């Protein structure tokens, strides 16, 4: 299988040897076969520390699809929530009658607004500000505008229905049943790969990098999750092979692989996941998502294939455009090679 993915593996290695990322942990699975590699450094400053297998990464926005989407999907599957429910039904603070749950999960809600000194607010102030100072713009249902705030709203909706914070819900109802024992919102710092060095926070390690996630903690549905390569491989395989250990019906899983927007044409947003198209005759959909800290996943249900890449590309600084070039190249190369 190494020969099938030769160019993809070469680019992944180059991303490390070029110094674009300190290190990388990746897995590519294809049916029953898995290629796994852990290489490079977990930290390069103030110390140079080798990357170890089993270290936990700050997943950033992969939190959305690993932690929050399954909880929303469970609520939909049970009938407690519908994609076409108005957001205002659960979050009466929202000053808009038209915006639906569907808009939040497909990034078509056109959320806009400015909160002064947002990163200096306490959790209650920030939540109140997010609900009252952000608003739904004129582009509702007109285009896709990716935003964390929609997923913070989704987390709050789940919390108001279920009575527990979103991060508690996903730990209890998703990670624990799947046996994802190294997946947590509260890791021990020594087990974690560090992220950025910031003037105020110093070297960030074992605490969420995302500023909203750092303030909101367990109430944040957009970021905050830490996990390992093995746990995410288990999650990815389980999602496409057995509906997350039969937690979901086929119909619920299909929602993740089918466009859920109400926009004209094909807009490639499933239930939280971005949709790609396989280079096969049927051009079937493949789901993917990325995270700001240097993480991404691609899953192909039709062909039982997946790619999980974890890096800390924001260490020591988030100013790293070269990583984005590599990520685009690697994803495109993988999509090409997996279907040969």
C-alpha positions as CSV (number, residue, x, y, z in Angstrom):
1,X,0.0,0.0,0.0
2,X,3.0,2.3,0.5
3,X,3.5,2.4,-3.2
4,X,-0.1,3.3,-3.9
5,X,0.2,6.4,-1.6
6,X,3.9,7.1,-2.5
7,X,3.5,10.8,-3.4
8,X,1.2,11.5,-0.4
9,X,3.7,9.9,2.0
10,X,6.6,11.8,0.4
11,X,4.8,15.1,0.8
12,X,3.9,14.4,4.4
13,X,7.6,13.6,5.2
14,X,8.7,16.7,3.3
15,X,6.4,18.9,5.4
16,X,8.5,17.8,8.4
17,X,11.9,17.8,6.9
18,X,11.4,21.2,5.4
19,X,10.6,22.6,8.9
20,X,7.1,23.6,7.9
21,X,5.7,21.7,10.9
22,X,7.8,20.5,13.9
23,X,6.5,17.0,13.5
24,X,3.5,14.9,12.3
25,X,1.4,11.9,13.3
26,X,-0.5,10.4,10.5
27,X,-2.6,7.4,9.5
28,X,-3.8,6.3,6.1
29,X,-6.2,3.4,6.1
30,X,-7.5,1.5,3.1
31,X,-9.8,-1.5,3.9
32,X,-8.1,-3.6,6.6
33,X,-4.6,-2.1,5.9
34,X,-3.2,1.0,7.8
35,X,-0.1,3.0,7.2
36,X,0.9,4.9,10.4
37,X,3.9,7.1,11.1
38,X,5.0,9.5,13.9
39,X,8.0,11.6,13.1
40,X,9.8,14.9,14.0
41,X,9.5,17.0,17.2
42,X,6.6,17.8,19.5
43,X,8.4,21.0,20.7
44,X,11.2,23.0,19.1
45,X,11.4,25.9,21.6
46,X,12.2,26.5,24.4
47,X,13.3,22.9,24.3
48,X,13.7,20.4,21.4
49,X,11.6,17.3,22.3
50,X,11.0,14.3,20.1
51,X,7.4,13.5,19.2
52,X,6.2,10.3,20.8
53,X,3.5,8.0,19.6
54,X,0.3,8.5,21.6
55,X,0.7,12.2,22.3
56,X,-2.5,14.3,22.5
57,X,-3.1,17.1,20.0
58,X,-5.3,20.2,20.3
59,X,-7.7,19.3,17.5
60,X,-9.0,22.9,17.1
61,X,-12.0,22.8,14.7
62,X,-12.0,19.1,14.3
63,X,-13.9,19.4,17.7
64,X,-16.9,20.5,15.6
65,X,-17.2,17.2,13.7
66,X,-15.8,14.8,16.3
67,X,-17.5,16.2,19.4
68,X,-20.4,18.5,18.5
69,X,-21.9,17.1,15.2
70,X,-22.5,13.6,16.7
71,X,-24.4,15.1,19.7
72,X,-26.6,17.2,17.3
73,X,-27.0,14.1,15.2
74,X,-28.2,12.1,18.2
75,X,-30.7,14.9,19.0
76,X,-32.0,14.8,15.4
77,X,-32.2,11.1,15.4
78,X,-34.2,11.0,18.6
79,X,-36.6,13.7,17.4
80,X,-35.6,16.2,20.0
81,X,-34.3,18.5,17.3
82,X,-34.9,19.2,13.7
83,X,-32.6,20.8,11.1
84,X,-35.5,23.1,10.3
85,X,-36.2,24.2,13.8
86,X,-35.7,28.0,14.3
87,X,-32.6,28.7,16.4
88,X,-34.8,31.1,18.4
89,X,-36.8,28.2,19.7
90,X,-33.8,27.2,21.8
91,X,-31.9,30.4,22.1
92,X,-34.5,33.1,22.5
93,X,-31.8,35.7,22.9
94,X,-31.2,35.5,19.1
95,X,-32.9,38.4,17.4
96,X,-34.0,36.6,14.2
97,X,-37.0,34.4,13.4
98,X,-35.7,33.0,10.2
99,X,-32.3,31.4,11.0
100,X,-32.6,27.6,11.4
101,X,-30.4,24.9,13.0
102,X,-29.6,23.8,9.4
103,X,-28.0,27.2,8.8
104,X,-25.7,26.8,11.8
105,X,-24.5,23.4,10.9
106,X,-23.9,24.2,7.2
107,X,-22.3,27.7,7.9
108,X,-25.1,29.4,5.9
109,X,-26.4,31.6,8.9
110,X,-24.5,34.8,7.8
111,X,-23.5,35.5,11.5
112,X,-21.9,38.9,11.8
113,X,-21.0,41.4,14.5
114,X,-18.2,42.7,16.6
115,X,-17.6,42.2,20.3
116,X,-15.1,44.7,21.8
117,X,-12.3,43.2,23.8
118,X,-13.9,39.8,23.2
119,X,-10.8,37.8,24.4
120,X,-10.7,39.6,27.7
121,X,-14.3,38.8,28.8
122,X,-15.3,36.1,31.3
123,X,-17.3,33.1,30.2
124,X,-20.7,34.4,31.2
125,X,-20.1,37.8,29.6
126,X,-18.7,36.2,26.4
127,X,-21.7,33.9,26.1
128,X,-24.1,36.8,26.6
129,X,-22.2,38.9,24.1
130,X,-22.2,36.1,21.5
131,X,-25.9,35.7,21.8
132,X,-26.9,39.4,21.8
133,X,-24.1,41.3,20.0
134,X,-23.7,39.0,17.0
135,X,-26.6,39.1,14.5
136,X,-27.8,37.3,11.4
137,X,-26.9,39.2,8.2
138,X,-28.6,39.7,4.9
139,X,-26.8,36.8,3.3
140,X,-28.7,34.2,5.4
141,X,-29.2,31.1,3.1
142,X,-27.3,32.9,0.3
143,X,-23.8,31.6,0.7
144,X,-21.4,29.7,3.0
145,X,-19.4,31.7,5.5
146,X,-17.4,29.5,7.8
147,X,-17.7,30.6,11.4
148,X,-17.0,29.2,14.9
149,X,-20.0,31.0,16.4
150,X,-22.6,28.9,14.7
151,X,-21.1,25.8,16.4
152,X,-21.0,27.6,19.7
153,X,-24.7,28.2,19.2
154,X,-25.2,24.5,18.4
155,X,-23.4,23.5,21.6
156,X,-25.7,25.8,23.6
157,X,-28.8,24.4,21.9
158,X,-27.6,20.9,22.9
159,X,-27.0,22.1,26.5
160,X,-30.5,23.7,26.7
161,X,-32.2,20.5,25.5
162,X,-30.1,18.0,27.5
163,X,-29.2,20.2,30.5
164,X,-25.5,19.6,30.4
165,X,-22.6,21.4,28.7
166,X,-21.8,20.3,25.2
167,X,-18.3,19.0,26.1
168,X,-19.7,16.9,28.9
169,X,-22.3,15.5,26.5
170,X,-19.8,14.4,23.8
171,X,-17.5,12.9,26.4
172,X,-20.3,10.9,27.9
173,X,-22.4,9.9,24.8
174,X,-19.7,9.7,22.1
175,X,-16.1,9.1,23.3
176,X,-16.9,6.9,26.3
177,X,-19.1,4.4,24.4
178,X,-16.5,4.2,21.5
179,X,-13.7,3.5,23.9
180,X,-11.8,6.7,23.0
181,X,-10.0,6.8,26.3
182,X,-7.4,9.4,25.2
183,X,-9.9,11.8,23.8
184,X,-10.7,14.6,26.3
185,X,-11.3,18.3,26.8
186,X,-9.2,18.2,30.0
187,X,-5.9,16.5,29.2
188,X,-2.8,16.4,31.3
189,X,-0.3,18.9,29.9
190,X,2.6,16.4,29.9
191,X,0.8,14.2,27.4
192,X,0.1,17.0,25.0
193,X,1.9,18.4,22.0
194,X,2.3,22.2,22.6
195,X,0.9,24.9,20.3
196,X,1.8,28.5,20.1
197,X,4.0,30.7,22.2
198,X,2.0,33.9,23.0
199,X,3.0,37.0,24.9
200,X,0.2,36.7,27.5
201,X,-0.2,32.9,27.8
202,X,3.4,31.8,27.2
203,X,3.9,28.3,25.7
204,X,0.4,26.8,25.4
205,X,0.4,23.2,26.2
206,X,-2.6,21.1,27.5
207,X,-4.9,24.1,27.3
208,X,-7.0,24.9,24.2
209,X,-5.3,27.3,21.8
210,X,-8.5,28.9,20.5
211,X,-9.3,32.1,22.5
212,X,-13.1,31.5,22.6
213,X,-12.6,27.9,23.6
214,X,-10.2,29.0,26.3
215,X,-12.7,31.3,27.9
216,X,-15.9,29.2,27.4
217,X,-14.3,25.9,28.4
218,X,-17.0,23.1,28.6
219,X,-19.6,25.4,27.0
220,X,-17.7,25.6,23.7
221,X,-18.8,23.4,20.8
222,X,-16.4,24.8,18.2
223,X,-12.9,24.0,19.8
224,X,-11.3,22.5,22.9
225,X,-10.9,18.8,22.1
226,X,-7.6,16.9,22.5
227,X,-7.1,13.5,21.0
228,X,-4.5,11.0,19.7
229,X,-3.9,9.5,16.3
230,X,-5.1,6.0,17.4
231,X,-8.3,7.4,18.9
232,X,-9.1,9.4,15.7
233,X,-8.3,6.4,13.5
234,X,-10.8,4.4,15.7
235,X,-13.4,7.2,15.3
236,X,-12.9,7.5,11.5
237,X,-13.1,3.7,10.9
238,X,-16.1,3.4,13.2
239,X,-18.0,6.3,11.5
240,X,-17.7,4.8,8.0
241,X,-17.7,1.1,8.9
242,X,-20.3,0.6,11.6
243,X,-22.1,3.9,12.1
244,X,-20.1,4.8,15.2
245,X,-20.7,1.3,16.7
246,X,-24.4,1.5,15.7
247,X,-24.9,4.7,17.6
248,X,-26.5,6.0,14.5
249,X,-28.8,4.8,11.7
250,X,-27.7,4.7,8.1
251,X,-30.0,7.6,7.5
252,X,-28.3,9.8,10.1
253,X,-24.8,8.9,8.8
254,X,-26.0,9.7,5.2
255,X,-26.8,13.3,6.4
256,X,-23.1,13.8,7.0
257,X,-22.3,12.7,3.4
258,X,-25.1,14.7,1.6
259,X,-25.4,18.4,1.0
260,X,-27.6,19.8,3.7
261,X,-27.7,23.4,2.5
262,X,-30.8,24.9,0.9
263,X,-28.7,26.9,-1.6
264,X,-29.2,26.4,-5.3
265,X,-26.7,24.0,-6.9
266,X,-24.2,21.8,-5.1
267,X,-22.6,23.5,-2.1
268,X,-20.7,20.6,-0.5
269,X,-21.7,21.0,3.2
270,X,-23.1,17.9,4.9
271,X,-24.0,17.7,8.5
272,X,-21.0,19.7,9.8
273,X,-18.5,18.1,7.4
274,X,-17.2,19.6,4.1
275,X,-17.9,17.4,1.1
276,X,-15.3,16.4,-1.4
277,X,-15.9,14.2,-4.5
278,X,-14.0,11.1,-5.3
279,X,-12.1,10.8,-8.5
280,X,-14.1,7.7,-9.5
281,X,-16.8,7.3,-12.1
282,X,-19.6,7.8,-9.6
283,X,-17.9,10.9,-8.0
284,X,-19.3,9.8,-4.7
285,X,-18.9,12.2,-1.7
286,X,-16.1,12.0,0.7
287,X,-16.2,14.0,4.0
288,X,-13.4,16.2,5.3
289,X,-12.6,18.8,7.9
290,X,-9.5,20.8,9.1
291,X,-8.4,22.4,12.3
292,X,-6.4,25.6,12.7
293,X,-3.7,24.1,14.8
294,X,-2.6,21.8,12.0
295,X,-5.1,18.9,11.9
296,X,-7.3,17.3,9.3
297,X,-9.3,14.2,8.4
298,X,-10.7,12.8,5.2
299,X,-13.1,9.8,5.2
300,X,-14.5,7.8,2.3
301,X,-17.5,5.6,3.3
302,X,-17.9,4.0,-0.1
303,X,-14.4,2.7,-0.3
304,X,-13.5,2.3,3.4
305,X,-10.6,4.7,3.2
306,X,-9.4,7.5,5.5
307,X,-6.6,9.9,6.2
308,X,-5.9,11.4,9.6
309,X,-3.1,14.0,9.9
310,X,-2.1,15.7,13.2
311,X,0.5,18.4,13.5
312,X,1.1,21.4,15.6
313,X,1.8,23.8,12.8
314,X,1.1,26.8,15.1
315,X,4.3,26.0,17.2
316,X,6.0,28.2,17.9
317,X,4.0,30.7,15.8
318,X,0.7,30.7,14.0
319,X,2.2,32.7,11.2
320,X,2.8,29.8,8.9
321,X,1.3,30.1,5.4
322,X,3.7,27.4,4.0
323,X,1.7,24.8,5.9
324,X,-1.5,25.8,4.1
325,X,0.3,25.2,0.8
326,X,1.4,21.7,1.9
327,X,-2.0,20.8,3.3
328,X,-3.7,21.7,0.0
329,X,-1.1,19.7,-2.0
330,X,-1.2,16.7,0.3
331,X,-5.0,16.5,0.3
332,X,-5.3,16.8,-3.4
333,X,-2.5,14.2,-3.9
334,X,-4.2,11.8,-1.5
335,X,-7.6,12.2,-3.2
336,X,-5.9,11.4,-6.5
337,X,-3.9,8.4,-5.3
338,X,-6.6,6.7,-3.1
339,X,-8.8,6.1,-6.2
340,X,-6.1,4.6,-8.4
